[in-house]
Amino acid sequence: MREKFATVAGKSAFPSPKSSPRGEGVECKRPIQSCAMTLPRWDRIYFFAFSATVFAALAYLVLLFVPLIERVSSTDGEPNVHTRLTLLADGQVVPLLVSLLTVVVTAGTLLAIPRYGQPNRSGKINLWLSTLLVYVFVILLILSIGILFAPSAILLTAAAVGSLVRRRGPGSRTAQESKSGRGGGKRRRNKD
């Protein structure tokens, strides 16, 4: 099928690595992904927890710097004056402190989860408790500021569920080498 759509007006739709738009002489074995942008080789659980922390920090920055409160002041005979204020400028410090606790809880999961492997039992418990606390925060404050932390809760849920899934290690046997599954069972010797 690739050969059928490979040429459009005499030009190849799939550029060769030498004629890529990344520059002359740059050779890349992966034509779809850029060679310049590579992601770190973290474990998927750590990657989800790191992404949740980044989204929580971004939500906190939105609370700090984006004007979320609108005040309307009206006087007799003059038109209404609309002013927009941030939470800090309005003097509402309690929602900012509670939101900072959410950022600290999501960042705390990064300390309990290893970057390059499966978390141990205490790391999994920390991950599940952090997920539960963030969901409690989102549900209790959903009408005001909790919705900003919903992506963090979803990513922490993905990390917590991913920590329960068992993965095969480097020394695990394949289905054909094992005694169960579709491997054909135990190999017998020919006794002649």
C-alpha positions as CSV (number, residue, x, y, z in Angstrom):
1,M,0.0,0.0,0.0
2,R,2.9,2.3,0.7
3,E,4.2,1.8,-2.9
4,K,0.7,2.7,-4.2
5,F,0.7,6.2,-2.6
6,A,4.5,6.7,-2.6
7,T,4.6,9.1,-5.5
8,V,2.7,12.3,-5.9
9,A,3.4,14.3,-9.0
10,G,6.7,12.5,-9.5
11,K,8.0,13.2,-5.9
12,S,8.2,10.7,-3.2
13,A,5.7,11.2,-0.3
14,F,8.1,9.5,2.1
15,P,11.4,11.5,2.1
16,S,14.6,9.6,2.4
17,P,16.7,10.3,5.5
18,K,19.2,12.2,3.4
19,S,16.6,14.5,1.8
20,S,14.7,15.3,5.0
21,P,13.6,18.8,5.9
22,R,15.8,18.7,9.0
23,G,18.9,19.7,7.0
24,E,21.3,18.4,4.5
25,G,23.5,15.5,5.6
26,V,21.4,14.7,8.7
27,E,20.8,11.0,8.7
28,C,17.9,9.7,10.9
29,K,16.7,6.1,11.1
30,R,13.3,7.3,12.3
31,P,11.6,9.3,9.6
32,I,8.4,10.0,11.6
33,Q,10.0,11.3,14.8
34,S,12.6,14.0,14.8
35,C,16.1,13.0,15.8
36,A,16.6,16.3,17.7
37,M,13.6,15.7,20.0
38,T,13.9,12.6,22.1
39,L,12.1,11.8,25.4
40,P,14.0,10.5,28.3
41,R,13.8,6.7,28.9
42,W,11.9,6.9,32.1
43,D,9.5,4.2,33.2
44,R,5.9,4.9,32.2
45,I,4.7,5.2,35.8
46,Y,7.3,7.9,36.6
47,F,6.5,9.6,33.3
48,F,2.8,9.8,34.3
49,A,3.6,11.1,37.7
50,F,6.0,13.6,36.3
51,S,3.4,14.8,33.8
52,A,0.8,15.1,36.7
53,T,3.3,17.2,38.6
54,V,3.9,19.5,35.6
55,F,0.1,19.9,35.1
56,A,-0.4,20.7,38.8
57,A,2.4,23.3,38.7
58,L,0.8,24.9,35.6
59,A,-2.6,25.0,37.3
60,Y,-1.0,26.7,40.3
61,L,0.6,29.2,38.0
62,V,-2.7,29.9,36.5
63,L,-4.2,30.5,39.9
64,L,-1.3,32.9,40.7
65,F,-1.1,35.0,37.6
66,V,-4.3,34.7,35.6
67,P,-7.1,37.2,36.7
68,L,-10.0,34.9,37.7
69,I,-12.1,37.4,39.7
70,E,-14.2,40.1,38.2
71,R,-15.4,43.0,40.2
72,V,-18.1,45.4,39.0
73,S,-18.3,48.7,40.7
74,S,-21.2,51.0,40.0
75,T,-21.9,54.5,41.2
76,D,-24.9,56.7,40.6
77,G,-24.8,58.2,37.1
78,E,-21.6,56.5,35.9
79,P,-21.3,53.4,33.9
80,N,-20.3,50.1,35.5
81,V,-16.5,49.6,35.8
82,H,-15.3,46.0,35.4
83,T,-12.0,45.1,37.0
84,R,-10.3,41.7,36.8
85,L,-8.1,40.6,39.7
86,T,-5.9,37.6,40.5
87,L,-6.6,35.6,43.7
88,L,-3.5,37.1,45.3
89,A,-4.4,40.7,44.4
90,D,-7.9,40.1,45.8
91,G,-6.4,38.8,49.1
92,Q,-7.6,35.2,48.9
93,V,-4.6,33.4,50.2
94,V,-6.4,30.2,51.5
95,P,-7.2,28.8,48.1
96,L,-3.6,29.4,47.0
97,L,-2.3,27.6,50.0
98,V,-4.6,24.6,49.6
99,S,-3.7,24.4,45.9
100,L,0.0,24.5,46.9
101,L,-0.6,21.4,49.0
102,T,-1.9,19.7,45.9
103,V,1.2,20.5,44.0
104,V,3.3,19.2,46.9
105,V,1.4,16.0,47.1
106,T,1.8,15.3,43.3
107,A,5.5,16.2,43.5
108,G,5.9,13.9,46.5
109,T,5.0,10.9,44.3
110,L,8.2,11.6,42.3
111,L,10.3,11.0,45.4
112,A,8.6,7.6,46.1
113,I,8.7,6.2,42.5
114,P,11.9,5.2,40.8
115,R,12.7,6.6,37.4
116,Y,13.8,3.4,35.7
117,G,11.8,0.6,37.3
118,Q,8.7,-0.7,39.0
119,P,7.8,1.0,42.2
120,N,8.0,-1.1,45.4
121,R,5.1,-1.6,47.8
122,S,5.6,1.6,49.7
123,G,5.8,3.6,46.4
124,K,2.6,2.1,45.2
125,I,0.9,3.0,48.5
126,N,2.2,6.5,48.2
127,L,1.0,6.8,44.7
128,W,-2.6,5.5,45.5
129,L,-2.8,7.8,48.6
130,S,-1.6,10.8,46.5
131,T,-4.2,10.0,43.9
132,L,-6.9,9.8,46.5
133,L,-6.0,13.1,48.0
134,V,-5.9,14.9,44.7
135,Y,-9.3,13.5,43.8
136,V,-10.7,14.6,47.2
137,F,-9.3,18.1,46.4
138,V,-10.8,18.2,42.9
139,I,-14.2,17.0,44.1
140,L,-14.5,19.3,47.0
141,L,-13.4,22.4,45.1
142,I,-14.8,21.5,41.7
143,L,-17.0,24.7,41.5
144,S,-14.1,27.1,42.2
145,I,-10.6,26.0,41.5
146,G,-10.6,22.2,41.6
147,I,-11.3,21.7,37.9
148,L,-7.8,23.1,37.1
149,F,-6.2,20.1,38.9
150,A,-8.4,17.4,37.1
151,P,-5.7,16.6,34.5
152,S,-3.2,15.9,37.4
153,A,-5.8,13.6,39.0
154,I,-6.3,11.7,35.7
155,L,-2.5,11.3,35.2
156,L,-2.0,10.1,38.7
157,T,-4.7,7.6,38.2
158,A,-3.0,6.3,35.1
159,A,0.3,6.0,37.1
160,A,-1.5,4.2,40.0
161,V,-3.2,1.7,37.7
162,G,0.0,1.2,35.7
163,S,1.8,0.3,38.9
164,L,-0.5,-2.6,39.4
165,V,0.1,-4.2,36.0
166,R,2.9,-6.8,36.1
167,R,5.5,-6.7,33.4
168,R,7.9,-9.3,32.3
169,G,11.4,-8.8,33.4
170,P,14.5,-9.3,31.2
171,G,14.9,-12.8,32.4
172,S,11.3,-14.0,32.0
173,R,10.6,-16.9,29.7
174,T,8.5,-16.5,26.5
175,A,5.4,-18.5,25.9
176,Q,7.3,-21.1,23.8
177,E,9.8,-21.7,26.6
178,S,7.2,-22.0,29.4
179,K,5.2,-25.0,30.3
180,S,1.9,-23.3,30.0
181,G,0.2,-21.2,27.3
182,R,0.6,-21.9,23.6
183,G,4.2,-23.0,23.9
184,G,3.4,-26.6,23.2
185,G,4.2,-27.8,26.6
186,K,7.3,-29.5,27.9
187,R,9.7,-30.9,25.3
188,R,10.2,-34.6,25.4
189,R,13.4,-36.4,24.6
190,N,13.5,-39.1,22.0
191,K,14.3,-42.4,23.8
192,D,15.7,-44.7,21.2
